[in-house]
Amino acid sequence: MKSYEIDLGNGFTKRLVGSEVVTEPSVIAKRPNYYTTDNDLVSLSLDKDEKYYVGKDAVKSNAPLIAALGDDDDQRYTSQEFQSLLYGFIAKDLKEDTTIPLLVTGLPVNHYTSQAATVMQRYKGAKVVHVNDKEIVINVKDVHVLPQPLGTYMYLLSEEKIEPEARTLIIDGGYGTTDVTELTGHTIVKRAGDDLGVKNAYNDILMLIVDKFGSKGTKNLTLSQMPYVLEKGFKSDGQLINVSELPEVKKVLDEHFTTNFNFVRDRGFDLYSYDYVVWTGGMAELHKERIESKKRKNFIVLEDGQEANVKGYGEYAKSVLAGD
């Protein structure tokens, strides 16, 4: 293995495994101490601590889910939950003793200056992980941390979606935050960020559903399920409810997009002045029609926006390793 790339988002964690992006919820669940026959779930533990599941396995286990990441706490990168998530996904992907010459990840721009050095130091070196009770050692030789928009930028260049040295604005609407970054070439010129991510809309929609339908099919609904509920609906009293078509839900989504659009404009980013305005992250997918309704010729909505950062980390790793 030459490199391993991972994007630990508030809502979802993306990894580049070979040439494929693997996406799973950023959640942990403690494995029950009682008897279980869930042999197809990958059980993990760090240094023989208590066993846990990550991602899809955590969801399938039906155990209480622990959100591994907060929204605006820049100290989370040293937390036990973050460490369990990071090493858990690496171990789940590799399942054997592995030396990783280069681990590449990224941080939101508002956390990068204060936390990048901490992440690079903390996650370099060897770590013992138990995978289904088998002990493996993950040895990370070097860690590189990028401001997340640079990952998207390098992906855009590799796909020839933008021109080198263009004046580009990247609007990355994630689960917890919206980050706005102006770049000329690889240089960050200006940035802004706030807690305006899609979680706000999902939370309002969840409360709306519970208020509207009561306990009929809503008892097990959670915030992390809202993307699937908007896409596929949910059943109440045996009837499939098309949530995304409810007028109240459309109003919530319209207001969320307007809040984000106004935030970008009010922070002094002139959307007409850029060669490219790139919308990425979960917000790009959620608000694709609303963004396109603006009919701006310089707007680009990334259909694979949730994967753009980690794909860009892969391009970065190639350039670093080529120079070694």
MIPA-989843 format. One record per residue (C-alpha): residue number from 1; residue in three letters; x, y, z; chain. Coordinates in Angstrom, 1 decimal. Example, Ala and Ser with C-alpha at 12.3 -4.5 7.8 and 13.67 -1.06 7.14 Angstrom:
! MIPA-989843
<node resi="1" resn="ala" east="12.3" north="-4.5" up="7.8" chain="A"/>
<node resi="2" resn="ser" east="13.7" north="-1.1" up="7.1" chain="A"/>
END
This chain:
! MIPA-989843
<node resi="1" resn="met" east="0.0" north="0.0" up="0.0" chain="A"/>
<node resi="2" resn="lys" east="1.3" north="3.4" up="-1.0" chain="A"/>
<node resi="3" resn="ser" east="-1.3" north="5.7" up="0.6" chain="A"/>
<node resi="4" resn="tyr" east="-4.7" north="5.8" up="2.4" chain="A"/>
<node resi="5" resn="glu" east="-7.1" north="8.7" up="2.0" chain="A"/>
<node resi="6" resn="ile" east="-10.0" north="9.4" up="4.3" chain="A"/>
<node resi="7" resn="asp" east="-12.5" north="12.2" up="4.7" chain="A"/>
<node resi="8" resn="leu" east="-14.0" north="12.1" up="8.2" chain="A"/>
<node resi="9" resn="gly" east="-17.2" north="14.2" up="7.8" chain="A"/>
<node resi="10" resn="asn" east="-19.7" north="15.1" up="10.4" chain="A"/>
<node resi="11" resn="gly" east="-22.4" north="13.0" up="8.6" chain="A"/>
<node resi="12" resn="phe" east="-20.5" north="10.5" up="6.5" chain="A"/>
<node resi="13" resn="thr" east="-16.9" north="9.1" up="6.3" chain="A"/>
<node resi="14" resn="lys" east="-15.5" north="8.6" up="2.8" chain="A"/>
<node resi="15" resn="arg" east="-12.4" north="6.5" up="2.1" chain="A"/>
<node resi="16" resn="leu" east="-10.6" north="5.8" up="-1.1" chain="A"/>
<node resi="17" resn="val" east="-10.1" north="2.1" up="-1.2" chain="A"/>
<node resi="18" resn="gly" east="-8.2" north="1.3" up="-4.4" chain="A"/>
<node resi="19" resn="ser" east="-10.0" north="3.4" up="-7.0" chain="A"/>
<node resi="20" resn="glu" east="-13.4" north="3.2" up="-5.3" chain="A"/>
<node resi="21" resn="val" east="-14.9" north="5.6" up="-2.8" chain="A"/>
<node resi="22" resn="val" east="-16.5" north="3.8" up="0.2" chain="A"/>
<node resi="23" resn="thr" east="-19.0" north="5.9" up="2.1" chain="A"/>
<node resi="24" resn="glu" east="-20.5" north="5.1" up="5.5" chain="A"/>
<node resi="25" resn="pro" east="-22.2" north="7.0" up="8.3" chain="A"/>
<node resi="26" resn="ser" east="-19.8" north="8.6" up="10.9" chain="A"/>
<node resi="27" resn="val" east="-21.2" north="6.7" up="13.8" chain="A"/>
<node resi="28" resn="ile" east="-20.0" north="4.2" up="16.4" chain="A"/>
<node resi="29" resn="ala" east="-22.0" north="1.7" up="18.4" chain="A"/>
<node resi="30" resn="lys" east="-20.7" north="-0.3" up="21.4" chain="A"/>
<node resi="31" resn="arg" east="-20.9" north="-4.0" up="20.9" chain="A"/>
<node resi="32" resn="pro" east="-23.3" north="-5.6" up="23.4" chain="A"/>
<node resi="33" resn="asn" east="-21.6" north="-7.8" up="26.0" chain="A"/>
<node resi="34" resn="tyr" east="-24.3" north="-10.5" up="25.7" chain="A"/>
<node resi="35" resn="tyr" east="-24.4" north="-13.3" up="23.2" chain="A"/>
<node resi="36" resn="thr" east="-24.7" north="-12.2" up="19.5" chain="A"/>
<node resi="37" resn="thr" east="-24.7" north="-14.1" up="16.2" chain="A"/>
<node resi="38" resn="asp" east="-24.0" north="-11.1" up="14.1" chain="A"/>
<node resi="39" resn="asn" east="-20.9" north="-12.6" up="12.6" chain="A"/>
<node resi="40" resn="asp" east="-21.1" north="-10.6" up="9.5" chain="A"/>
<node resi="41" resn="leu" east="-20.6" north="-7.3" up="11.5" chain="A"/>
<node resi="42" resn="val" east="-17.0" north="-6.3" up="11.9" chain="A"/>
<node resi="43" resn="ser" east="-16.2" north="-6.0" up="15.6" chain="A"/>
<node resi="44" resn="leu" east="-13.4" north="-3.7" up="16.6" chain="A"/>
<node resi="45" resn="ser" east="-11.4" north="-2.6" up="19.6" chain="A"/>
<node resi="46" resn="leu" east="-8.4" north="-0.4" up="20.3" chain="A"/>
<node resi="47" resn="asp" east="-5.7" north="-1.8" up="22.6" chain="A"/>
<node resi="48" resn="lys" east="-8.1" north="-4.4" up="24.0" chain="A"/>
<node resi="49" resn="asp" east="-10.6" north="-1.7" up="25.1" chain="A"/>
<node resi="50" resn="glu" east="-14.4" north="-2.4" up="24.8" chain="A"/>
<node resi="51" resn="lys" east="-15.6" north="-3.7" up="21.4" chain="A"/>
<node resi="52" resn="tyr" east="-17.5" north="-1.5" up="19.0" chain="A"/>
<node resi="53" resn="tyr" east="-18.8" north="-1.2" up="15.5" chain="A"/>
<node resi="54" resn="val" east="-18.4" north="1.6" up="13.0" chain="A"/>
<node resi="55" resn="gly" east="-20.4" north="3.0" up="10.0" chain="A"/>
<node resi="56" resn="lys" east="-23.0" north="0.7" up="8.4" chain="A"/>
<node resi="57" resn="asp" east="-22.2" north="-2.1" up="10.9" chain="A"/>
<node resi="58" resn="ala" east="-23.1" north="0.2" up="13.8" chain="A"/>
<node resi="59" resn="val" east="-26.4" north="1.0" up="12.1" chain="A"/>
<node resi="60" resn="lys" east="-27.1" north="-2.7" up="11.4" chain="A"/>
<node resi="61" resn="ser" east="-26.3" north="-3.7" up="15.0" chain="A"/>
<node resi="62" resn="asn" east="-29.4" north="-1.7" up="16.3" chain="A"/>
<node resi="63" resn="ala" east="-27.3" north="-0.7" up="19.3" chain="A"/>
<node resi="64" resn="pro" east="-27.5" north="3.0" up="20.4" chain="A"/>
<node resi="65" resn="leu" east="-25.5" north="5.1" up="17.9" chain="A"/>
<node resi="66" resn="ile" east="-22.7" north="7.5" up="19.1" chain="A"/>
<node resi="67" resn="ala" east="-22.0" north="10.5" up="16.8" chain="A"/>
<node resi="68" resn="ala" east="-18.3" north="10.5" up="16.5" chain="A"/>
<node resi="69" resn="leu" east="-18.0" north="14.2" up="15.5" chain="A"/>
<node resi="70" resn="gly" east="-19.4" north="17.4" up="16.7" chain="A"/>
<node resi="71" resn="asp" east="-20.4" north="20.4" up="14.6" chain="A"/>
<node resi="72" resn="asp" east="-18.1" north="23.2" up="15.7" chain="A"/>
<node resi="73" resn="asp" east="-15.8" north="21.8" up="18.4" chain="A"/>
<node resi="74" resn="asp" east="-12.3" north="22.0" up="17.0" chain="A"/>
<node resi="75" resn="gln" east="-11.0" north="19.8" up="19.9" chain="A"/>
<node resi="76" resn="arg" east="-12.8" north="16.8" up="18.6" chain="A"/>
<node resi="77" resn="tyr" east="-9.7" north="15.5" up="16.7" chain="A"/>
<node resi="78" resn="thr" east="-8.1" north="14.4" up="19.9" chain="A"/>
<node resi="79" resn="ser" east="-11.2" north="12.7" up="21.3" chain="A"/>
<node resi="80" resn="gln" east="-11.6" north="8.9" up="21.8" chain="A"/>
<node resi="81" resn="glu" east="-14.6" north="8.9" up="19.4" chain="A"/>
<node resi="82" resn="phe" east="-12.6" north="10.4" up="16.6" chain="A"/>
<node resi="83" resn="gln" east="-9.7" north="8.0" up="17.2" chain="A"/>
<node resi="84" resn="ser" east="-12.1" north="5.0" up="17.3" chain="A"/>
<node resi="85" resn="leu" east="-13.7" north="6.1" up="14.0" chain="A"/>
<node resi="86" resn="leu" east="-10.4" north="6.7" up="12.2" chain="A"/>
<node resi="87" resn="tyr" east="-8.6" north="3.5" up="13.2" chain="A"/>
<node resi="88" resn="gly" east="-11.9" north="1.6" up="13.0" chain="A"/>
<node resi="89" resn="phe" east="-12.4" north="2.4" up="9.3" chain="A"/>
<node resi="90" resn="ile" east="-8.8" north="1.8" up="8.4" chain="A"/>
<node resi="91" resn="ala" east="-8.8" north="-1.6" up="10.2" chain="A"/>
<node resi="92" resn="lys" east="-12.2" north="-2.5" up="8.7" chain="A"/>
<node resi="93" resn="asp" east="-10.9" north="-1.8" up="5.2" chain="A"/>
<node resi="94" resn="leu" east="-7.5" north="-3.5" up="5.5" chain="A"/>
<node resi="95" resn="lys" east="-8.1" north="-6.4" up="8.1" chain="A"/>
<node resi="96" resn="glu" east="-4.4" north="-7.2" up="8.4" chain="A"/>
<node resi="97" resn="asp" east="-1.1" north="-5.8" up="9.5" chain="A"/>
<node resi="98" resn="thr" east="-0.4" north="-2.8" up="7.3" chain="A"/>
<node resi="99" resn="thr" east="2.2" north="-0.1" up="6.9" chain="A"/>
<node resi="100" resn="ile" east="0.8" north="3.0" up="5.4" chain="A"/>
<node resi="101" resn="pro" east="3.5" north="5.2" up="3.9" chain="A"/>
<node resi="102" resn="leu" east="1.2" north="8.2" up="3.6" chain="A"/>
<node resi="103" resn="leu" east="-2.2" north="8.9" up="5.3" chain="A"/>
<node resi="104" resn="val" east="-4.0" north="11.9" up="3.7" chain="A"/>
<node resi="105" resn="thr" east="-7.0" north="13.6" up="5.3" chain="A"/>
<node resi="106" resn="gly" east="-8.5" north="17.1" up="5.6" chain="A"/>
<node resi="107" resn="leu" east="-10.0" north="19.6" up="8.0" chain="A"/>
<node resi="108" resn="pro" east="-12.5" north="22.4" up="7.6" chain="A"/>
<node resi="109" resn="val" east="-10.8" north="25.6" up="6.8" chain="A"/>
<node resi="110" resn="asn" east="-11.8" north="27.2" up="10.2" chain="A"/>
<node resi="111" resn="his" east="-10.1" north="24.3" up="12.0" chain="A"/>
<node resi="112" resn="tyr" east="-7.0" north="23.8" up="9.8" chain="A"/>
<node resi="113" resn="thr" east="-4.6" north="26.4" up="11.3" chain="A"/>
<node resi="114" resn="ser" east="-5.2" north="25.3" up="14.9" chain="A"/>
<node resi="115" resn="gln" east="-5.6" north="21.5" up="14.5" chain="A"/>
<node resi="116" resn="ala" east="-3.6" north="20.3" up="11.4" chain="A"/>
<node resi="117" resn="ala" east="-0.3" north="19.9" up="13.3" chain="A"/>
<node resi="118" resn="thr" east="-2.2" north="18.0" up="16.1" chain="A"/>
<node resi="119" resn="val" east="-3.7" north="15.6" up="13.7" chain="A"/>
<node resi="120" resn="met" east="-0.4" north="15.0" up="11.9" chain="A"/>
<node resi="121" resn="gln" east="1.4" north="14.2" up="15.1" chain="A"/>
<node resi="122" resn="arg" east="-1.4" north="12.2" up="16.9" chain="A"/>
<node resi="123" resn="tyr" east="-2.1" north="9.7" up="14.1" chain="A"/>
<node resi="124" resn="lys" east="1.5" north="9.0" up="13.0" chain="A"/>
<node resi="125" resn="gly" east="3.0" north="5.8" up="14.3" chain="A"/>
<node resi="126" resn="ala" east="1.8" north="2.3" up="15.1" chain="A"/>
<node resi="127" resn="lys" east="-1.6" north="1.4" up="16.6" chain="A"/>
<node resi="128" resn="val" east="-2.9" north="-2.0" up="17.7" chain="A"/>
<node resi="129" resn="val" east="-6.5" north="-2.8" up="16.6" chain="A"/>
<node resi="130" resn="his" east="-8.5" north="-5.9" up="17.2" chain="A"/>
<node resi="131" resn="val" east="-10.6" north="-6.9" up="14.2" chain="A"/>
<node resi="132" resn="asn" east="-13.1" north="-9.7" up="15.0" chain="A"/>
<node resi="133" resn="asp" east="-10.7" north="-10.5" up="17.9" chain="A"/>
<node resi="134" resn="lys" east="-7.7" north="-10.8" up="15.6" chain="A"/>
<node resi="135" resn="glu" east="-4.9" north="-8.4" up="16.5" chain="A"/>
<node resi="136" resn="ile" east="-3.5" north="-6.3" up="13.7" chain="A"/>
<node resi="137" resn="val" east="-1.0" north="-3.4" up="13.7" chain="A"/>
<node resi="138" resn="ile" east="-1.6" north="-0.3" up="11.6" chain="A"/>
<node resi="139" resn="asn" east="1.7" north="1.6" up="11.2" chain="A"/>
<node resi="140" resn="val" east="1.3" north="5.1" up="9.7" chain="A"/>
<node resi="141" resn="lys" east="4.6" north="6.4" up="8.5" chain="A"/>
<node resi="142" resn="asp" east="3.5" north="9.9" up="7.6" chain="A"/>
<node resi="143" resn="val" east="0.3" north="12.0" up="7.8" chain="A"/>
<node resi="144" resn="his" east="-0.6" north="15.0" up="5.6" chain="A"/>
<node resi="145" resn="val" east="-3.5" north="17.2" up="6.3" chain="A"/>
<node resi="146" resn="leu" east="-5.1" north="19.5" up="3.8" chain="A"/>
<node resi="147" resn="pro" east="-7.7" north="22.3" up="4.1" chain="A"/>
<node resi="148" resn="gln" east="-10.7" north="20.5" up="2.7" chain="A"/>
<node resi="149" resn="pro" east="-11.4" north="22.8" up="-0.2" chain="A"/>
<node resi="150" resn="leu" east="-8.0" north="22.0" up="-1.7" chain="A"/>
<node resi="151" resn="gly" east="-9.1" north="18.4" up="-2.0" chain="A"/>
<node resi="152" resn="thr" east="-12.1" north="19.5" up="-4.0" chain="A"/>
<node resi="153" resn="tyr" east="-10.0" north="21.8" up="-6.0" chain="A"/>
<node resi="154" resn="met" east="-7.4" north="19.1" up="-6.9" chain="A"/>
<node resi="155" resn="tyr" east="-10.3" north="16.8" up="-7.9" chain="A"/>
<node resi="156" resn="leu" east="-11.8" north="19.5" up="-10.2" chain="A"/>
<node resi="157" resn="leu" east="-8.4" north="19.9" up="-11.9" chain="A"/>
<node resi="158" resn="ser" east="-8.0" north="16.2" up="-12.4" chain="A"/>
<node resi="159" resn="glu" east="-11.4" north="15.9" up="-14.0" chain="A"/>
<node resi="160" resn="glu" east="-10.7" north="19.1" up="-16.1" chain="A"/>
<node resi="161" resn="lys" east="-13.9" north="20.7" up="-14.7" chain="A"/>
<node resi="162" resn="ile" east="-12.0" north="24.0" up="-14.1" chain="A"/>
<node resi="163" resn="glu" east="-8.9" north="25.7" up="-15.6" chain="A"/>
<node resi="164" resn="pro" east="-5.6" north="26.0" up="-13.6" chain="A"/>
<node resi="165" resn="glu" east="-5.1" north="29.4" up="-12.0" chain="A"/>
<node resi="166" resn="ala" east="-8.8" north="30.2" up="-12.4" chain="A"/>
<node resi="167" resn="arg" east="-10.5" north="32.3" up="-9.8" chain="A"/>
<node resi="168" resn="thr" east="-12.7" north="29.8" up="-8.1" chain="A"/>
<node resi="169" resn="leu" east="-15.2" north="29.9" up="-5.2" chain="A"/>
<node resi="170" resn="ile" east="-16.0" north="26.6" up="-3.5" chain="A"/>
<node resi="171" resn="ile" east="-19.1" north="26.4" up="-1.4" chain="A"/>
<node resi="172" resn="asp" east="-18.9" north="23.2" up="0.6" chain="A"/>
<node resi="173" resn="gly" east="-22.2" north="22.6" up="2.5" chain="A"/>
<node resi="174" resn="gly" east="-21.6" north="19.6" up="4.7" chain="A"/>
<node resi="175" resn="tyr" east="-23.6" north="18.0" up="7.5" chain="A"/>
<node resi="176" resn="gly" east="-22.8" north="20.5" up="10.2" chain="A"/>
<node resi="177" resn="thr" east="-21.1" north="23.4" up="8.5" chain="A"/>
<node resi="178" resn="thr" east="-21.0" north="25.5" up="5.4" chain="A"/>
<node resi="179" resn="asp" east="-17.5" north="26.5" up="4.3" chain="A"/>
<node resi="180" resn="val" east="-16.9" north="29.1" up="1.6" chain="A"/>
<node resi="181" resn="thr" east="-13.4" north="29.3" up="0.1" chain="A"/>
<node resi="182" resn="glu" east="-12.0" north="31.6" up="-2.6" chain="A"/>
<node resi="183" resn="leu" east="-9.0" north="30.2" up="-4.4" chain="A"/>
<node resi="184" resn="thr" east="-6.7" north="31.5" up="-7.1" chain="A"/>
<node resi="185" resn="gly" east="-4.8" north="28.4" up="-8.3" chain="A"/>
<node resi="186" resn="his" east="-3.9" north="26.5" up="-5.1" chain="A"/>
<node resi="187" resn="thr" east="-3.8" north="29.6" up="-3.0" chain="A"/>
<node resi="188" resn="ile" east="-6.7" north="30.3" up="-0.5" chain="A"/>
<node resi="189" resn="val" east="-7.4" north="34.0" up="-0.8" chain="A"/>
<node resi="190" resn="lys" east="-10.5" north="34.3" up="1.5" chain="A"/>
<node resi="191" resn="arg" east="-12.7" north="32.1" up="3.5" chain="A"/>
<node resi="192" resn="ala" east="-15.8" north="32.0" up="5.7" chain="A"/>
<node resi="193" resn="gly" east="-17.7" north="29.4" up="7.6" chain="A"/>
<node resi="194" resn="asp" east="-20.7" north="28.9" up="9.9" chain="A"/>
<node resi="195" resn="asp" east="-22.9" north="26.1" up="11.4" chain="A"/>
<node resi="196" resn="leu" east="-25.4" north="26.2" up="8.5" chain="A"/>
<node resi="197" resn="gly" east="-25.0" north="22.6" up="7.2" chain="A"/>
<node resi="198" resn="val" east="-27.8" north="20.3" up="6.2" chain="A"/>
<node resi="199" resn="lys" east="-28.2" north="19.0" up="9.7" chain="A"/>
<node resi="200" resn="asn" east="-30.2" north="22.1" up="10.4" chain="A"/>
<node resi="201" resn="ala" east="-32.7" north="21.3" up="7.7" chain="A"/>
<node resi="202" resn="tyr" east="-32.8" north="17.6" up="8.6" chain="A"/>
<node resi="203" resn="asn" east="-33.5" north="18.4" up="12.3" chain="A"/>
<node resi="204" resn="asp" east="-36.4" north="20.7" up="11.3" chain="A"/>
<node resi="205" resn="ile" east="-37.8" north="18.0" up="8.9" chain="A"/>
<node resi="206" resn="leu" east="-37.5" north="15.3" up="11.6" chain="A"/>
<node resi="207" resn="met" east="-39.5" north="17.4" up="14.1" chain="A"/>
<node resi="208" resn="leu" east="-42.0" north="18.3" up="11.4" chain="A"/>
<node resi="209" resn="ile" east="-42.6" north="14.6" up="10.6" chain="A"/>
<node resi="210" resn="val" east="-42.9" north="13.6" up="14.3" chain="A"/>
<node resi="211" resn="asp" east="-45.4" north="16.5" up="14.9" chain="A"/>
<node resi="212" resn="lys" east="-47.4" north="15.6" up="11.8" chain="A"/>
<node resi="213" resn="phe" east="-47.6" north="11.8" up="12.1" chain="A"/>
<node resi="214" resn="gly" east="-47.1" north="11.3" up="15.9" chain="A"/>
<node resi="215" resn="ser" east="-45.9" north="7.8" up="16.8" chain="A"/>
<node resi="216" resn="lys" east="-47.2" north="6.2" up="13.6" chain="A"/>
<node resi="217" resn="gly" east="-43.9" north="5.0" up="12.1" chain="A"/>
<node resi="218" resn="thr" east="-41.8" north="7.7" up="13.5" chain="A"/>
<node resi="219" resn="lys" east="-40.5" north="6.2" up="16.8" chain="A"/>
<node resi="220" resn="asn" east="-37.3" north="4.8" up="15.2" chain="A"/>
<node resi="221" resn="leu" east="-36.6" north="7.8" up="12.9" chain="A"/>
<node resi="222" resn="thr" east="-33.3" north="9.5" up="13.6" chain="A"/>
<node resi="223" resn="leu" east="-31.5" north="12.6" up="12.2" chain="A"/>
<node resi="224" resn="ser" east="-29.0" north="10.4" up="10.3" chain="A"/>
<node resi="225" resn="gln" east="-31.9" north="8.7" up="8.5" chain="A"/>
<node resi="226" resn="met" east="-33.2" north="12.0" up="7.0" chain="A"/>
<node resi="227" resn="pro" east="-31.3" north="11.8" up="3.7" chain="A"/>
<node resi="228" resn="tyr" east="-32.9" north="8.3" up="3.1" chain="A"/>
<node resi="229" resn="val" east="-36.3" north="9.5" up="4.2" chain="A"/>
<node resi="230" resn="leu" east="-36.2" north="12.4" up="1.8" chain="A"/>
<node resi="231" resn="glu" east="-35.2" north="10.1" up="-1.0" chain="A"/>
<node resi="232" resn="lys" east="-37.4" north="7.1" up="-0.3" chain="A"/>
<node resi="233" resn="gly" east="-40.1" north="8.3" up="2.1" chain="A"/>
<node resi="234" resn="phe" east="-41.2" north="6.3" up="5.2" chain="A"/>
<node resi="235" resn="lys" east="-44.2" north="4.2" up="6.1" chain="A"/>
<node resi="236" resn="ser" east="-46.8" north="5.4" up="8.5" chain="A"/>
<node resi="237" resn="asp" east="-49.7" north="3.0" up="9.3" chain="A"/>
<node resi="238" resn="gly" east="-48.8" north="0.9" up="6.3" chain="A"/>
<node resi="239" resn="gln" east="-48.8" north="3.9" up="3.9" chain="A"/>
<node resi="240" resn="leu" east="-45.7" north="5.2" up="2.1" chain="A"/>
<node resi="241" resn="ile" east="-45.3" north="8.9" up="2.8" chain="A"/>
<node resi="242" resn="asn" east="-43.4" north="10.8" up="0.1" chain="A"/>
<node resi="243" resn="val" east="-41.8" north="13.2" up="2.5" chain="A"/>
<node resi="244" resn="ser" east="-39.9" north="15.3" up="-0.1" chain="A"/>
<node resi="245" resn="glu" east="-43.3" north="16.3" up="-1.7" chain="A"/>
<node resi="246" resn="leu" east="-44.9" north="17.6" up="1.6" chain="A"/>
<node resi="247" resn="pro" east="-45.4" north="21.4" up="1.3" chain="A"/>
<node resi="248" resn="glu" east="-44.0" north="21.9" up="4.8" chain="A"/>
<node resi="249" resn="val" east="-40.8" north="20.0" up="3.9" chain="A"/>
<node resi="250" resn="lys" east="-40.4" north="22.0" up="0.7" chain="A"/>
<node resi="251" resn="lys" east="-40.7" north="25.2" up="2.7" chain="A"/>
<node resi="252" resn="val" east="-38.0" north="24.0" up="5.2" chain="A"/>
<node resi="253" resn="leu" east="-35.6" north="23.2" up="2.3" chain="A"/>
<node resi="254" resn="asp" east="-36.3" north="26.5" up="0.5" chain="A"/>
<node resi="255" resn="glu" east="-35.6" north="28.4" up="3.7" chain="A"/>
<node resi="256" resn="his" east="-32.4" north="26.5" up="4.3" chain="A"/>
<node resi="257" resn="phe" east="-31.1" north="27.2" up="0.9" chain="A"/>
<node resi="258" resn="thr" east="-32.0" north="30.9" up="1.1" chain="A"/>
<node resi="259" resn="thr" east="-30.1" north="31.1" up="4.4" chain="A"/>
<node resi="260" resn="asn" east="-27.0" north="29.6" up="2.9" chain="A"/>
<node resi="261" resn="phe" east="-27.2" north="31.6" up="-0.3" chain="A"/>
<node resi="262" resn="asn" east="-27.5" north="34.9" up="1.7" chain="A"/>
<node resi="263" resn="phe" east="-24.7" north="33.9" up="4.0" chain="A"/>
<node resi="264" resn="val" east="-22.3" north="33.6" up="1.0" chain="A"/>
<node resi="265" resn="arg" east="-23.4" north="36.9" up="-0.5" chain="A"/>
<node resi="266" resn="asp" east="-23.5" north="38.7" up="2.9" chain="A"/>
<node resi="267" resn="arg" east="-19.9" north="37.7" up="3.6" chain="A"/>
<node resi="268" resn="gly" east="-18.7" north="39.7" up="0.6" chain="A"/>
<node resi="269" resn="phe" east="-18.4" north="37.0" up="-2.0" chain="A"/>
<node resi="270" resn="asp" east="-19.6" north="38.4" up="-5.3" chain="A"/>
<node resi="271" resn="leu" east="-20.9" north="35.3" up="-7.1" chain="A"/>
<node resi="272" resn="tyr" east="-20.8" north="37.0" up="-10.5" chain="A"/>
<node resi="273" resn="ser" east="-17.1" north="37.8" up="-10.3" chain="A"/>
<node resi="274" resn="tyr" east="-15.7" north="34.2" up="-10.2" chain="A"/>
<node resi="275" resn="asp" east="-14.7" north="32.1" up="-13.2" chain="A"/>
<node resi="276" resn="tyr" east="-16.3" north="29.1" up="-11.3" chain="A"/>
<node resi="277" resn="val" east="-18.6" north="28.9" up="-8.3" chain="A"/>
<node resi="278" resn="val" east="-18.5" north="25.2" up="-7.3" chain="A"/>
<node resi="279" resn="trp" east="-21.3" north="23.8" up="-5.0" chain="A"/>
<node resi="280" resn="thr" east="-20.2" north="20.6" up="-3.3" chain="A"/>
<node resi="281" resn="gly" east="-21.0" north="18.4" up="-0.3" chain="A"/>
<node resi="282" resn="gly" east="-24.3" north="17.1" up="0.9" chain="A"/>
<node resi="283" resn="met" east="-25.9" north="20.5" up="0.3" chain="A"/>
<node resi="284" resn="ala" east="-25.2" north="20.5" up="-3.4" chain="A"/>
<node resi="285" resn="glu" east="-27.1" north="17.2" up="-3.7" chain="A"/>
<node resi="286" resn="leu" east="-29.9" north="18.4" up="-1.5" chain="A"/>
<node resi="287" resn="his" east="-30.4" north="21.7" up="-3.2" chain="A"/>
<node resi="288" resn="lys" east="-29.4" north="20.9" up="-6.8" chain="A"/>
<node resi="289" resn="glu" east="-32.6" north="22.1" up="-8.4" chain="A"/>
<node resi="290" resn="arg" east="-32.6" north="25.3" up="-6.3" chain="A"/>
<node resi="291" resn="ile" east="-29.0" north="26.1" up="-7.2" chain="A"/>
<node resi="292" resn="glu" east="-29.6" north="25.4" up="-10.9" chain="A"/>
<node resi="293" resn="ser" east="-32.8" north="27.6" up="-10.8" chain="A"/>
<node resi="294" resn="lys" east="-30.5" north="30.6" up="-10.4" chain="A"/>
<node resi="295" resn="lys" east="-29.3" north="30.1" up="-14.0" chain="A"/>
<node resi="296" resn="arg" east="-25.8" north="31.3" up="-13.4" chain="A"/>
<node resi="297" resn="lys" east="-23.4" north="30.3" up="-16.1" chain="A"/>
<node resi="298" resn="asn" east="-20.4" north="30.1" up="-13.7" chain="A"/>
<node resi="299" resn="phe" east="-22.2" north="27.7" up="-11.3" chain="A"/>
<node resi="300" resn="ile" east="-21.1" north="24.1" up="-11.1" chain="A"/>
<node resi="301" resn="val" east="-23.1" north="21.6" up="-9.0" chain="A"/>
<node resi="302" resn="leu" east="-21.0" north="18.5" up="-8.3" chain="A"/>
<node resi="303" resn="glu" east="-23.1" north="15.4" up="-8.5" chain="A"/>
<node resi="304" resn="asp" east="-20.4" north="13.5" up="-6.7" chain="A"/>
<node resi="305" resn="gly" east="-19.7" north="16.3" up="-4.3" chain="A"/>
<node resi="306" resn="gln" east="-19.6" north="14.2" up="-1.2" chain="A"/>
<node resi="307" resn="glu" east="-16.7" north="12.2" up="-2.8" chain="A"/>
<node resi="308" resn="ala" east="-14.8" north="15.2" up="-4.2" chain="A"/>
<node resi="309" resn="asn" east="-12.6" north="15.9" up="-1.2" chain="A"/>
<node resi="310" resn="val" east="-11.4" north="12.3" up="-0.8" chain="A"/>
<node resi="311" resn="lys" east="-10.8" north="11.9" up="-4.5" chain="A"/>
<node resi="312" resn="gly" east="-8.7" north="15.1" up="-4.4" chain="A"/>
<node resi="313" resn="tyr" east="-6.7" north="13.7" up="-1.5" chain="A"/>
<node resi="314" resn="gly" east="-5.9" north="10.8" up="-3.8" chain="A"/>
<node resi="315" resn="glu" east="-4.6" north="13.1" up="-6.5" chain="A"/>
<node resi="316" resn="tyr" east="-2.5" north="14.9" up="-3.8" chain="A"/>
<node resi="317" resn="ala" east="-1.1" north="11.6" up="-2.6" chain="A"/>
<node resi="318" resn="lys" east="0.0" north="10.7" up="-6.1" chain="A"/>
<node resi="319" resn="ser" east="1.9" north="14.0" up="-6.5" chain="A"/>
<node resi="320" resn="val" east="3.6" north="13.6" up="-3.1" chain="A"/>
<node resi="321" resn="leu" east="4.6" north="10.0" up="-3.7" chain="A"/>
<node resi="322" resn="ala" east="5.8" north="10.8" up="-7.2" chain="A"/>
<node resi="323" resn="gly" east="8.2" north="13.4" up="-5.8" chain="A"/>
<node resi="324" resn="asp" east="9.7" north="11.0" up="-3.2" chain="A"/>
END
